[in-house]
Amino acid sequence: PQVRMEAVLACAAIPEARSVLVAAAAAESPRDGWIDYAFSQAVHHLKGRWLPAFRRGELDFGAQRKGLGAVLGASGSEGVLDE
């Protein structure tokens, strides 16, 4: 779990839309409270990058359904899928 948490923290430091895909990959595996916190912080920190790309259809989560759900849930944005 610590390696996944470090990966999530590291991806938040890379200001690109696709960085959130690393966090989503970590969400595919079991998480603890530390990973959950790091994950939510990464999603919020990168939101200005990944959300516009996601809405334009430029961000592909592939088979990471659980990760996509976790990202959307952690984003705290109602209506993310409305546009």
N, C-alpha and C positions, 0 to 999 in steps of 0.2 A: 504493500500500500504506500510506503514512503516514496518509492520511485515514481509511482503514478502521481502523487501529490507534487513532487518536484517537477514533473513534466507539465502539469497544469500551471504551476507557478511560472515556469520558464516560458510557456506559450503566451502568457499574458504580457510578457516583456517584448514580444515581437508584434509590432503594430500592423498586422495584416489581417484581412478578413479570414483567410484560411487557417489562421492560428487557432481559431475556435474549434476547428476540426480535431486538433490534438486533445483539447479538453473534452470534446464529445467522445473521442475514443476511450478516454479514461473513465467516462461515465458508463461505458458498456460493461465494466467489471464492478464487482462489489466495492462499495465505498464506506468510509467511516466519516465521523464528524469533521475531521481535519480536511479530508479530501472534499467533502461537501462545501465547506467554507471556502477553500481555495478555488473550487470550481465556480461557485456563485460570484466570487470576486473577479475571476478571470472573465466570465461571461459579461458582467457589467462593465468591466474595464475596456473590453474589446467591442462593446455593443455598437459604437459609432462606426466601426469597420465592418463587422460581419452582418449587421442587420440590413444596411442598404444593399450589400451584395446578395444577401439571401432573397430580398424582395425583388431584385432584378433577375433572379434565377441563375446567378453566377457562382453560387456556393452549393456544392453537391455533398451531402452527407452520406450518399451511397446507401449501404446496408446498415448504417448506424442509427437504426430507428430509436433505440433506447437513448442514445446520445443526443439525437435531435430533440426528442421529447424533453430531456433534461435541460438542454440549452434553452428551449422555448419556455419551459417552466421557470428556469432561473432568471430569465430576462426580465420578468416582472412587467412585461408590456402587454396590456390587453389589446387585442386587435392586431397582433403581429401578423396573423395570416389573412387579415381582411383585405389587404391591398394586393 
